[in-house]
Structure formats: structure tokens, C-alpha cells
């Protein structure tokens, strides 16, 4: 069975969207979710609990990804 990791990347406005990766992001948050639908919600709460909430939309932006991970059998 496969699981998913929801990833929220916070990147500076000067970083092009295609270059916003784990390495270039100023903040990376990851959480395991049960399915792809789980990747689409919950990230707002994750960011709202950080100091970055005031910067998003002004000096930085969010990029979300859903990554499939294989469960050990």
C-alpha cells in the first residue's frame, strides 16, 4: 500500500516557482497523509502556526506538493 507525504515549501518571491525545491525553500514542512486528498488541505493550519504567516503573500509564497512513498512490506 502507498502513503503520501504532503509537503509545504515556503520560498522567497525572488525564487522562480520551478526552482522552489526543498533545497531552496526558506521553510519546509512535511506531514504524512493517508491519500492524495489529504495533500490538499491542512497546509493552511500548518503555516498559520508559524512566524512565516505574516510574510506569505508579501515577501514569500507557498508551493505545495504531494509525494508518494512506498510502505515497507
C-alpha positions as CSV (number, residue, x, y, z in Angstrom):
1,X,0.0,0.0,0.0
2,X,1.2,3.5,-0.8
3,X,1.1,6.5,1.5
4,X,1.7,10.1,0.8
5,X,3.7,13.0,2.2
6,X,2.1,16.4,2.0
7,X,4.9,19.0,1.5
8,X,4.6,22.7,2.0
9,X,7.5,24.8,0.7
10,X,7.9,28.5,1.6
11,X,10.0,30.3,-1.0
12,X,11.1,33.9,-1.4
13,X,9.3,35.9,-4.1
14,X,12.7,36.1,-5.9
15,X,12.8,32.3,-6.4
16,X,11.0,31.2,-9.6
17,X,8.3,28.6,-9.0
18,X,10.1,25.9,-10.8
19,X,13.2,26.5,-8.7
20,X,11.2,26.3,-5.4
21,X,12.6,23.0,-4.0
22,X,13.4,21.6,-0.6
23,X,16.9,23.0,-1.0
24,X,15.9,26.5,-2.0
25,X,12.9,26.9,0.3
26,X,13.3,29.0,3.5
27,X,11.0,26.6,5.3
28,X,9.9,23.0,4.5
29,X,7.0,21.3,6.4
30,X,6.1,17.7,5.8
31,X,3.3,15.6,7.1
32,X,2.2,12.0,6.3
33,X,-1.3,11.7,4.9
34,X,-3.5,8.7,4.0
35,X,-4.3,9.7,0.4
36,X,-3.8,12.4,-2.2
37,X,-6.9,14.2,-1.0
38,X,-5.1,14.7,2.3
39,X,-2.4,16.7,0.5
40,X,-4.9,19.3,-0.5
41,X,-6.0,20.5,3.0
42,X,-4.4,21.2,6.3
43,X,-1.4,23.2,5.0
44,X,-3.1,26.5,5.9
45,X,-3.1,25.5,9.5
46,X,0.5,24.4,9.4
47,X,1.6,27.8,8.1
48,X,-0.8,29.7,10.3
49,X,1.1,28.3,13.4
50,X,4.5,29.6,12.2
51,X,6.1,33.0,12.2
52,X,6.1,33.0,8.4
53,X,2.3,33.6,8.3
54,X,2.8,37.3,8.1
55,X,5.3,37.1,5.2
56,X,3.4,34.8,2.9
57,X,2.0,36.9,0.1
58,X,4.3,39.8,0.8
59,X,7.9,38.6,0.6
60,X,7.3,34.8,0.1
61,X,4.9,32.3,-1.4
62,X,3.8,28.8,-0.8
63,X,4.2,25.8,-3.0
64,X,2.5,22.5,-2.1
65,X,3.5,19.0,-3.3
66,X,2.1,15.6,-2.8
67,X,4.7,12.9,-2.8
68,X,4.0,9.1,-2.9
69,X,6.1,7.0,-0.6
70,X,6.1,3.2,-0.5
71,X,5.3,1.5,2.7
72,X,7.7,-1.2,3.9
73,X,6.2,-4.7,3.4
